[in-house]
């Protein structure tokens, strides 16, 4: 398949790119620079990259022409804009441009990584309320607005929303260690915003597991138009 991947230079995005290439897919990464890509990615014959404004659908359309699917691991670094009361405009406007470009380029399949707890529920465990609802502040609201926008485009976009909790590892140095296994079993909860029954110590998953699940969804028709909270089993 021909895949266009956004957020490809990030810790999760590079794992997604690597696994896609290993599976024989052609990958076009939309990235501002190539400095962060691992050499094995840059030198892979099925890998290409392009610099495009992710907030402009017009600049994205040419790069999406002929693609079979779009996958996104877009993320932003921590900042004061995450705090409650602040305004973060990243996930919604960027995904609005991506979806508009997909519609113009006639690409229907979209798989997006977001985060647990994008909808508040009084039954969440305390740690979930404290960390995701308060500590991440506006990040959650921006994710929530993005998810709702994607769901509203279901007549044109075959989406799958993937919601992981805390991601491991935290640095670029560990791509093969204990914290980054991709084949360990995971728990999957459909249509909810958190995997029920998990303690704080269990609320984590490796980035490679998330990437593997996203690629698995590509070939599962039953995941279209659905969202999933996932977690290490």
Steps between C-alpha positions, in 0.01 A plus 500: 500500500598862453487672838532867590612546860479822700703548817756261355804650674361457851567214738180321401506607136842351430388165637195515276717582198746220579230239543322611182822472301579161653155382389575602141292818481609811313521791743489873435578691819383859526772666706665840527848346513670163474757550777314285753443198275703190574748401226314175431191705420674757282682231303198276445401470131126527581539820703440854376449826682350838420491836673147641507293734714273273704257787553445555126286250312609648167864414564410151623281387209785422255671281759183301568422424137508123442533410868310204644488633855607782729633434850572765761718502811513878513600643834623816669767547764391600853447871550301749706225474238412161647388657828129540583373836385754522218419446135663233286415500130700221343317170466168634375626745234767262372253212469245728334758570230595132471138386468423772244804390298394136525155583364653695212747219423230231532672320789255352750702300754628686808653360819578750776674467835354717777498432877289360783225709663411736218149496649456563872321240710438525874567126530862530387755392762657791689833482314325532166304805612810663648750431224301510180223740590708752696873453445463484122247783496433638154674207332201283586250756371684537170510122458129479584410766242711318240330167569154653468594664172626168360184319611288767330676421169405131510311526170828580326771354727538140620668586828639306793590688817760334724522619861811389695593600859857577616745415222838334550789543452544871566822551302639429155771275641285191556352354183549134588496474880256360751285812485453488125382151412239489224371143525388487864122459547285808547153573635263667254175672602274616218311828509628616837758751618694287748563128545291409807654351810856623453705641788744785445792256479316311226407808298781477248586348165808495280510723195578196288185328623296803397662505157432129455135545595459792258641294213281204598195726469592569137397148407202466733180626340330470837704790640366756253293773658601392850721608788704285736667557835803273527743406776770248583334181627 
